[in-house]
């Protein structure tokens, strides 16, 4: 079974995403907003894809505040995790944000919140899952 790591600081969003992905997508789900844990899980290849919230309000890494863009940059810069697909998820869906966030972070995809079409959400994630 494919596993999605949800990096999200809003527990309501995390639960909604988890339910959609498990029920509609048939995917296993892990959740954390702890950056050390994200790095450990990614480096151990425990997940097939990451859903990364862009604005993580309380996330710290090695004493520095980091957001989803910075975490994605760190994962994409590491040869051990650079091929792991990462989809940015954000409520900041202004014109130009998608392109700006994708180019800044090196992420593989972008989904704006709130997620209205659950099937499209699952399909977007499935489309970026690596082939077995």
HUFEN-V42188 format. One record per pair of residues at least 4 apart in sequence whose ideal C-beta (glycine too) atoms are under 6 Angstrom apart, sorted by the first residue. I is the first residue (numbers start at 1). J is the second residue. Records with the same first field share a line. If there is no record, write none. Layout:
I=J, J
//
This chain:
1=28
2=27, 48, 129
3=28, 47, 48
4=21, 27, 29, 49
5=30, 41, 47, 50
6=14, 17, 31, 51
7=38, 52, 53
8=13, 14, 53
9=33, 56, 57
14=31
18=29
19=23
20=24, 118
21=25, 27, 29
22=29
24=118, 122
25=122
32=37
33=56
35=59, 61, 66, 71
41=46, 47
42=75, 81, 84
43=80, 81
48=129
49=85, 129
50=86
51=87, 89
52=68, 72, 86, 88
53=68, 89
54=68, 88, 90
55=67
56=67, 68
59=66
60=65
61=66
66=70, 71
69=104, 105
72=86, 105, 107
73=105
75=81
76=82, 106
85=108, 128
86=107, 108
87=109, 111
88=101, 107, 110
89=111
91=113
92=97
93=112
96=100
97=101
98=110
101=105
102=107, 110
108=128
109=128
115=121
//
